[in-house]
Amino acid sequence: MGLDGQSDPNSIHGGCEVLSGEKWSATKWMRQRPTT
């Protein structure tokens, strides 16, 4: 995300197929304003 709050097209990504084992993912939220 840029300083103006718009998404950055360079941050779009994909993942590889899991051929064996597990794949884990995590999300980190970045907020522009505090939550109530």
Secondary structure by P-SEA (a helix, b strand, c coil): ccccccccccccccccccccbbbbbbbbbbbccccc
